Amino acid sequence: MITAEHLKNLSSYGARDLNRMLSISGHRVKIKTAKFLGLTNGGQFCYTVTVADDPDLGRLPQGKVFLSYDAETDSITADI
């Protein structure tokens, strides 16, 4: 079960938190900004993010990051 505390915590991650979680999950990206969008139909916490890009392009690409919470192991994983 996802408790109210878990819900509050997992819906308020910032760029630093997502960078840490993605690194732990084996992804190598540098997120600049993050905004919580909501829960997916599969129960994942969805964030829209801007990712550091090549300065020659003059823009930051956007994407999504998904956090999953496993209540049995009390662990969080991140995926792109």
Secondary structure in CASP SS format (residue, H / E / C, confidence):
PFRMAT SS
TARGET T0000
AUTHOR 0000-0000-0000
METHOD secondary structure of the structure
MODEL  1
M C 1.00
I C 1.00
T C 1.00
A H 1.00
E H 1.00
H H 1.00
L H 1.00
K H 1.00
N H 1.00
L H 1.00
S C 1.00
S C 1.00
Y C 1.00
G C 1.00
A H 1.00
R H 1.00
D H 1.00
L H 1.00
N H 1.00
R H 1.00
M H 1.00
L H 1.00
S H 1.00
I H 1.00
S C 1.00
G C 1.00
H C 1.00
R C 1.00
V C 1.00
K C 1.00
I E 1.00
K E 1.00
T E 1.00
A E 1.00
K E 1.00
F E 1.00
L E 1.00
G E 1.00
L E 1.00
T C 1.00
N C 1.00
G C 1.00
G C 1.00
Q C 1.00
F E 1.00
C E 1.00
Y E 1.00
T E 1.00
V E 1.00
T E 1.00
V E 1.00
A C 1.00
D C 1.00
D C 1.00
P H 1.00
D H 1.00
L H 1.00
G C 1.00
R C 1.00
L C 1.00
P C 1.00
Q E 1.00
G E 1.00
K E 1.00
V E 1.00
F E 1.00
L E 1.00
S E 1.00
Y E 1.00
D E 1.00
A C 1.00
E C 1.00
T C 1.00
D C 1.00
S E 1.00
I E 1.00
T E 1.00
A E 1.00
D E 1.00
I C 1.00
END
